[in-house]
Amino acid sequence: MAKQSKFTLWLEELLAPFCVASAMPVIIGTAIAYKHSGDVNFVLAVLALLTAVSIHLGANVANDYFDHISGNDEHNDNKTPFSGGSRMIQNNLLSPKEILIGSFTFLAIGACLGIIILIMTKSIFVLALGIIGILGGFFYTAPPLKLGYRTAGEITIGLLFGILPVYGAYYIQTGTLDFVPFLPAMIVAILVFLIILANEFPDFNADKAVNKKTLVVTLGIKKATVIYKASLFLLMILVLFLRENSVMGYAFFLITGFICISCFKTCDPEKLSQKGYSALSKATILLHTICCFCLLAAVLAA
């Protein structure tokens, strides 16, 4: 087997395709601001998007490093395409030092871009958002906070990849804080919460071995599936409220409902206990991606 270049290895390490989870909330928040004010600052929009993605990449890499330090990834013999880390350290393809430096690099890029936004907006709120985003992403697995190890990771991710980026992108464009982005932000937050929860099922044994108290470890697989299914119902209720009696709104509701039914059926406690089962993660990522695009379309068509 030919040796992979460092560039190729880093492309795999960064998990770039999953940056949809950080890019779409910013795009949705910007779209809401445009529909609300009739104008958009494209420079600020692009800067916000690049900032969110950079911080996300830095957090991805940091999680790989600190899950290695805790022994979590080493205990994981049930890696899926969506969970279990990149395995770069475990397979001796990248060193822990390289991974840590990579994390700091992308977080620093995000911080620099955020400073530019801060200079342009002169807003304390923007400063607070940037600090929360960087610290939350890094300390998701980094000590001393280790939020993902203390049954706080799922809510943290919902906040960092749902509420904050939608509201942040909206505020950057409008300079106001109001209830206009609330429902879309909550929908995105639940969608990303569902992804994190779905990805925790394959990691159950490894997480339990290192006392990583995710919701699945804390509640057990069967009770965690109840939380997952209840979140699907809450998602549908919020989408129903958002439909605004428009054609696109009803289409959004129907498409979301169809995929939610698929996710509901896939969330089987017995199958989730089996090694190699990743259908729920795949279905949930599909739910997040399609629903975010439908939400964007519904906002623009409103």
Helices and strands as residue ranges (DSSP letters): H 6-14, G 16-19, H 20-37, H 42-69, H 72-75, H 96-121, H 124-138, G 147-149, H 153-158, I 159-163, H 164-174, H 182-200, H 204-209, H 215-219, H 221-242, H 247-266, H 269-272, H 279-301
